Amino acid sequence: MRTLRFLLQKEFKQIFRNKSLLPLIFLMPIIQLLIIPLAADYEIKNINISIVDHDRSSFSRALISKITASGYFVLADYGNSFEDAFKQIEDNESDLILEIPVGFERNLIRENREKLFIAVNAINGTKANLGGAYLNKIIAEYNAEVRLQWTDPERFSPVPKINVASSNWFNPYMNYRFFMVPGILVFLVTMVGAYMASLNIVKEKEIGTIEQINVSPISKVNFILGKLIPFWIIGVFVFSVGLFFVARVVYGIVPLGSIGLIYGFLAIYLVALLGVGLLISTYSDTQQQSMSVAFFVMMIFLLMSGLFTPIESMPEWAQVIAYLNPVTYFIEVMRMVVLKGSEFKDIIPHFLKMIGFAIFFNTWAVWNYRKTS
């Protein structure tokens, strides 16, 4: 313990003497947590639409007003030429075209039917699908209003009607920030821990102090613990600032579940994560090499964690990779405890898997560290 205490003193002094490193550890995650949730919005808005109105009737104007008042669409062009509207799509100034034919109002009144033409710019598949779905729903609602307006209730017998009442559990107002902030907080802690830990042993190699450590009677376990514990403490501190200051004060997110449960899982998660960083460090000879490998690993952790894309929608081979990713489990636990108020019994499988990750990566790091050059 005396040897470990001296190692920890050395590590903390090295960390706090590096003035360029401190803003990266403490300020960068807070700034990112303030900015990213404001931009990472699942809801597609401000869809540019060009409307070709050949009818210019009161019905067509009412439909256009309903579309622009929905809050999802921005009227990029209004005219009577489909070629001009298509040119808007080619110039990336429009995402959809709605063409209203001649006789739109007359055919609705006389024949009770009419066809509209929608052309969608499908380069961005997500925006195209959602934009087309929004527009179809608005047109269907307008059609229902027209039918109701022109139907004489006295001529028809009452028709059975099913009323559906829905309730949004865990996130009643469908606020996407409540869903995103816990996951983004996990990833920011991951970035800080993995990057800093991966650079640690490599820095000792570059400045030459690793040679002094190698010839000293310090065991490999004590050496790895001396590298791991300081960043474990820093990771807990960064997480606490994000959870209690940014998430609660800025976004109004208060965990429904146990804070102690979150920190219990965080403690094991950081051990596993720092084991990954230290493992990368034992294989690298320079800080540049270590950062490149860490960046590669972090990108896989991010994209395959379910933070932005549901794991269930991935191909089967990608789901296998996702469930071999420790970040996946902490994001799930954060969302379960913070939003649903899940208890320990609900996340026991996640705990067991994270303990397995911690043992595996740290054992590998200790085994791979050589006290020889």
ABEGO torsion letter per residue (X at the ends): XAAAAAAAAAAAAAAAABAAAAAAAAAAAAAAAAAAAAABBABBBGBBBBBBBAAGBAAAAAAAAAAAAAGABBBABBBABAAAAAAAAAAGABABBBBBBBGAAAAAAAAGBBBBBBBBBAABAAAAAAAAAAAAAAAAAAAAAAAAAABBAAABBBBBBBBBBBBBBGBAAGBAAAAAAAAAAAAAAAAAAAAAAAAAAAAAAAAGAAAAAAABBBBAAAAAAAAAAAAAAAAAAAAAAAAAAAAAAAAGBBBABBAAAAAAAAAAAAAAAAAAAAAAAAABABAAAAAAAAAAAAAAAAAAAGAABBAAABBAAAAAAAAABAAAAAAAAAAAAAAAGBBAAAAAAAAAAAAAAAAAAAAAAAAABBABX
